[in-house]
Amino acid sequence: MKGINVEVKPSGTGCVECLKNGTWWFHLRRCAECGHIGCCDTSPERHATQHFHQTGHPIIQSFEPDEDWFWDFTKGSAVNGPLLASPHNHPLAQSVPGPEGAVPSDWMDLLNQD
């Protein structure tokens, strides 16, 4: 399927840009084409969507435990996808939101609601 590479591993266990910038995320998304881990649209920075706009990589998969859904930005809808290379989610011990130590106490008030 165009936009999916089943062999590429995730770029890490947290949002690449949030870790670099010292910011925080709510939930994580994995680019199905290159493995980039970015934060969801409810997160303050929306790095997974920014990655799509910068690269054109159209499909993401949830990187949350017990979630295996895919989203196609070009269709604006959920799509089916194959099993990607492991790991399939961030470590279970990892804080949500994360990363631990970077999440403000009023984080719920800072989530994007649109």
Buried (B, 14 or more C-beta within 10 A) or exposed (E): BEBBBEEBEBBEBBBBBBBEEEBBBBBBBBBBBBBBBBBBBBBBBBBBBBBBEEEEBBBBBBBBEEEEEBBBBEEEEEBEBEEBEEEBBBEEEBBBBBBEEBBEEEBEEEEEEE
